[in-house]
């Protein structure tokens, strides 16, 4: 039996494409203890050369391409055991447009504010606020307003934004609040003493999420709390859409559910205070356009629908956790 298992592992590695990275479980680092094909696309992404696959990096399609997701047999984490290398990812993100493209900025700000309200439900804003992947800085803007209203003003903003084209937008805060903008977390000062951390749809993009969380743990103060928003791979929408569930995409090397997200945070030194479904605000016509694209209907017909903004639960979860010393 042991010999049979060894042959099976060798066969799995022989079928892998050496062009792409071979990954262990990003949560518990277990290797080969998994269930193959938990979520499989019609065409496995690793069967295509990088040049061709890069054409599918952005946007929704009826039959989207993605790497085969497997579930760790030890901790239950859903992840891709083959994925892009860090070098390939750098090239892909360089060609990626604003991920808020197509949605009114005021509508986006409403959703971002609801996240920040959830974070500061448990304590007032601290002196140093860090956001990873802040985009236009709308979450930080909401955090500043809450800090001023609660007489606990944020004194220093820190942003880690790999897209350097967005840095000039984020620099607008420097006129009222001390602002530090970095392209990588390694560029932040080691004695940052961060009180609040925000990661909105960032964790499920990181190639090495545990290492990243451990860096944040070292940079944070003893009273630090963190807000994380991710897709929920166990939600009802996923069960309805199957492989057409929008988060099954080339951009996500792993996906979380409530249990795996809680386990992940505890492993990396954070205690969960609350975890719940998010409520996102979207224009009806934008939602219809995305749905039509997924099912193969010409998206031009979405223009027939109104632009009214509605709050919906679309398969995302948010969590607030505190640092464990």
Buried (B, 14 or more C-beta within 10 A) or exposed (E): EEEEEEEEEEEBEEEEBEBBBEBBBBBBEBEEEBEEEBBBBEEBBBEBEBEEBBEBBBEBEEEBBBBBBBBBEEBBBBBBBBBBEEEBBEEBEEEEEEEBEEBBEEBBBBBBBBBBEBBBEEBBBBBBBBBBBBBBBBBBBBBBBBBEEEEBBBBBBBBBBBBEEBEEBBEEBEEEBEBBBBEEBEEBEEEBBBBBBBBBBBBBBBBEBBEBBBBBBEBBBEEBBBBBBBBBBBBEBBEEBEBBBBBBBBBBBBBBBBEBBBBBBEBBBBEBBEBEBBBBBBBBBBBBBBBBBBEEBEBEEBEEBEEEBEEEBBBBBBBBBBBEE
